[in-house]
């Protein structure tokens, strides 16, 4: 028994000595974690190529004095084969941020910057910049009919396009959807039963809602616009007649006609007054994406479509159009018979589309737009194609 205890004690003593030695032995260093790989340097994105310089007219004048009645588009036709690209030659001059700061009497000087055409505007011998004040209005001597001063302002900045051609369609005409039409009120009759009603008279109206506020614009429905490709109804032409204010709610409500540009009639529609703001400083630009539409109507009561006529397109803001969008007008390629075909050629062939002109979109609605024909190289027809302009 003693030998067993001695052996056991010796074994325990050896283990203790061994553990103590391990505790004091030097430790093997643990290798540090490798640092994460450095990110690869970002590849510099190449700058998008600069758009090609606009093609100049062979006889572009070196100098031009702006006259009353000019438009930016008209002046651009003297310089550019594609006049809608006028911002390209104005913006090449960094001092002209806004081309609408051009007035009658200003002088345009044609030069070149890094090989690209550029126009400089001079006024009274000084280069025009954004800080240059507009010319002062000119007062004319007039006969005084009442105790107030009258003057005529001559030096207004020239417009982008002929505003007289589009002014009636900036606010006097609009397109209403079927939903707006179904939700609108209508004129039932005048209080005294007369068929034509002018401002200052009261009428009975049905379908008006107090939640609409009580102030209405009156419109007369006209042509229904239909998509020629699928037959869908795009909207209805609505011509502005005047304004009215509710005097008494009910069914029917009593409405006072406060303003009329033409006499109202039973059946005219009441739409709530809107605060739509229409910018008249149109800056031309190509469509943001591919557009392929049609001319579906012409406004103004004309039969033939030529320069400065207003047309209706079957594409609107839903298709990416906005104010200033420029579109080419192309003849719709017709399918014609070919009595001379041989060697297996078909007896009929579709003619290619041909460029007929250019238009500028000046007002948009969700499904349709109003456009002004700026150039007409040949006769333009209903259902002609409108799409992105090409040379």
C-alpha positions, 0 to 999 in steps of 0.5 A: 500500500505504501508503494502505491501511494508513493507512486501516486504522489510521484505521478501527481508531482510530475504532472504539476512540474510539467504544467508549470513548465508549460505555463512559463514556456514562450507562446508561439505568436498568432499571425495577424489577419491579412488586411482586406484587399484594397478596392480597385480604383473606380474606372472613370466614365467617359464623358458623353460625346458632345452633340454634333454642331448644327448645320449652318445655312450657306448664306448665314448673315454675319450680323443681323439687327432684330426687328419688331415682329421677329421670332426666335424661330424665324431668326434661326431660319437665317442661320440654321438648316434645323431652326429648332436647334437655336439654343445650340448657337445661343448656348455656345455663348456662355453670357446668354443663358436665356435667349428670350432676352433679345429685343428689337434693335439688338444686333446679333454677331455670328462667330465661332467658339472652338469650331462651333457657331456662336451668336453674340448679342450687342445692345448699344455697343455693349455685349448683352449678358444676364445682368444687362437690363431690358430696354426701357419702355417707350412712351408715345404722346397720346390724346388724354381722354381720362385723367390718366397717363397712357403709353405704348410699350414698344421694346418687348422681348421677341417671342419664340414662335408667333404667339398670335397663332396659338393664343386662342388655344393656350387658354380658350380651348382644351381637351377634356377626358370622358371622366371629366365629361361624365363628372361635369355639370351642365347648363339647363336653361336661362332664367327667362328661357332665352336660348343665348345667354350673355354675361350678367344673366343668370341660368339654371344648372344641374350636376354642380357640387358644393365641394367644387367651390362654386366658381366655374368655367363654361365650355362647349363640347366639340370634336371627339378625338379618337386614336386611329390605331385602336379606336380608343377615345382620347378626349373631347375638344372643349371651347371656352365660353365664359365663367360663372358663380353659383348664386344658390345651390340646389337641383337645379342650382342658380348661376350668374354668368360673370364673363362670356367671350361668346354667348352660352347655350343650354347643354354647355358644360361647367368645369371647376375653375383651374389655375393652370399656368402655361409658359409661353417661353418655349425652348425647343428640344427633341423628344426625351424618348421615341415618339410615333403618333399621328395628326388627328385634327386641325384647329381653327376651322381650316381645311388645309394644313400649312405653316402656323396651323394648329394641329392635334396629335394623338400623343400627349404627356403620357407619351413623354411630350411636353412644351417645346418638344419638336417633332418631324411631320412625315407622309404616311407611306401608301400602298400602291399597285405596281403594274410593271413588276417582274422577276418575282417582285410583288404587284404592290409596294408600300411607299416610304415615309417622306419628311413634310415639315416640323411642328412644335408642341405648345400644350399637352394633355395626358393623351393628346397635344396641340402642336404648331406647324413651324415648317411645311415643305409640302402639303400636310394631311390628317393622319400624317405621322409625327415622330422624332425629327431626322435630317 
